[in-house]
Amino acid sequence: MATSYGPHSLDLSIKDCTVSGGPSSSPSDSSLAPSSVPKHPLSVSPKSMDTDTSRVMKRTRNTLAARRYRQRRVDQMSDLEAVLKETQTERDALKVRVARLEGELEALRGLARQ
């Protein structure tokens, strides 16, 4: 199973790799020679191309989905900020109204005492 750790990391699976003994290992040792690795870097099997194309398409779809998700999140935050600003404006207007009504109440109580 392939594991990706970032956009520039290599995408290898266990079946695609073999472990060699390092520079001292002989190339004639058939137990260490990779049998499924092409001899030339440009010789790729059609199945490998389909797998690579599938991976690229899946990665592209995932990138686009992540981009849409981030945009939705930004839009949601903008909406919430707009609602917050509206609510704060309403709160400030209500504070002014409460202060005016409290002043009016005190004036009426003063008139009632006389």
Phi, psi and omega per residue, in radians:
M1 nan 2.352 -3.088
A2 -1.445 2.519 3.116
T3 -2.191 2.278 3.126
S4 -2.016 2.288 -3.124
Y5 -1.891 -0.036 3.118
G6 3.063 3.099 -3.056
P7 -1.217 -0.349 -3.089
H8 -1.958 0.180 -3.106
S9 -1.444 2.726 3.125
L10 -1.316 2.561 -3.121
D11 -1.958 1.633 -3.101
L12 -2.131 2.655 3.036
S13 -2.103 2.856 -3.101
I14 -1.026 -0.715 -3.086
K15 -1.188 -0.380 -3.127
D16 -1.478 -0.204 -3.015
C17 -2.058 2.635 2.973
T18 -2.295 2.713 -3.129
V19 -1.762 2.265 3.100
S20 -1.924 2.867 -3.109
G21 -1.369 0.075 3.136
G22 1.767 -2.842 -3.062
P23 -1.154 -0.401 -3.096
S24 -1.426 -0.189 -3.117
S25 -1.306 2.500 -3.079
S26 -1.494 2.485 3.128
P27 -1.237 -0.267 -3.136
S28 -1.412 -0.133 3.128
D29 -1.276 1.836 -3.051
S30 -1.248 -0.339 3.135
S31 -1.262 -0.375 -3.135
L32 -1.783 -0.202 -3.106
A33 -1.321 2.262 3.120
P34 -1.257 2.132 -3.102
S35 -1.468 -0.452 -3.078
S36 -1.684 -0.050 -3.127
V37 -1.476 2.250 -3.129
P38 -1.126 2.610 3.136
K39 -1.215 -0.590 -3.114
H40 -2.026 2.406 -3.082
P41 -1.079 -0.387 -3.120
L42 -1.604 -0.172 3.111
S43 -1.513 1.823 -3.080
V44 -2.167 2.400 -3.141
S45 -1.302 2.689 3.117
P46 -1.038 -0.639 3.135
K47 -1.126 -0.695 3.106
S48 -1.112 -0.688 3.118
M49 -1.142 -0.718 3.110
D50 -1.079 -0.732 3.129
T51 -1.130 -0.764 3.127
D52 -1.126 -0.745 3.114
T53 -1.099 -0.728 3.112
S54 -1.079 -0.756 3.120
R55 -1.110 -0.747 3.137
V56 -1.106 -0.767 3.132
M57 -1.133 -0.718 3.127
K58 -1.115 -0.755 3.132
R59 -1.116 -0.698 3.121
T60 -1.131 -0.784 3.103
R61 -1.069 -0.723 3.136
N62 -1.130 -0.721 3.112
T63 -1.075 -0.767 3.130
L64 -1.162 -0.693 3.106
A65 -1.116 -0.716 3.118
A66 -1.131 -0.685 3.126
R67 -1.123 -0.745 3.100
R68 -1.116 -0.715 3.131
Y69 -1.083 -0.807 3.135
R70 -1.093 -0.667 3.122
Q71 -1.167 -0.730 3.077
R72 -1.034 -0.721 -3.136
R73 -1.121 -0.736 3.099
V74 -1.109 -0.776 3.126
D75 -1.091 -0.722 3.129
Q76 -1.109 -0.732 3.112
M77 -1.111 -0.698 3.107
S78 -1.098 -0.757 3.103
D79 -1.077 -0.775 3.132
L80 -1.119 -0.669 3.103
E81 -1.144 -0.657 3.106
A82 -1.145 -0.761 3.111
V83 -1.118 -0.706 3.112
L84 -1.071 -0.805 3.139
K85 -1.077 -0.749 3.114
E86 -1.083 -0.757 3.138
T87 -1.141 -0.688 3.116
Q88 -1.154 -0.672 3.094
T89 -1.117 -0.764 3.107
E90 -1.092 -0.737 3.119
R91 -1.067 -0.770 3.139
D92 -1.111 -0.701 3.108
A93 -1.127 -0.703 3.116
L94 -1.167 -0.629 3.087
K95 -1.084 -0.724 3.117
V96 -1.127 -0.732 -3.138
R97 -1.134 -0.733 3.117
V98 -1.073 -0.778 -3.140
A99 -1.078 -0.738 3.120
R100 -1.127 -0.759 -3.140
L101 -1.181 -0.634 3.089
E102 -1.143 -0.682 3.070
G103 -1.103 -0.736 3.123
E104 -1.134 -0.693 3.117
L105 -1.087 -0.785 3.106
E106 -1.083 -0.687 3.107
A107 -1.122 -0.718 3.137
L108 -1.190 -0.665 3.085
R109 -1.128 -0.650 3.082
G110 -1.109 -0.682 3.117
L111 -1.220 -0.626 -3.114
A112 -1.220 -0.532 3.121
R113 -1.259 -0.418 -3.081
Q114 -1.363 nan nan
